[in-house]
Amino acid sequence: SSNRATVPDLDAESYLKHVKFLASDKLKGRGTGTPGLEKAADYIAKQFRTYGLKPLEGSYFQQFQVTVKAQMG
């Protein structure tokens, strides 16, 4: 027996609903450090919980560094 979580089948309509929300103007582009990005991350974490997926190391979120406003030269 496997310890893997089983994710219910995702029909095309449900899949499209997720894509439309994540690509919507409501999230205003999801740029680094923006409220839209935070909303998208929270939405995805909520979906993971709904599907019964277990967080890695106690969280669905992972910190990472991003370089912004880099310029040539």
Secondary structure, 3 states (H helix, E strand, C coil): CCCCCCCCCCCHHHHHHHHHHHCCHHHCCCCCCCHHHHHHHHHHHHHHHHCCCCCECCECCCCCCCCCCCCCC
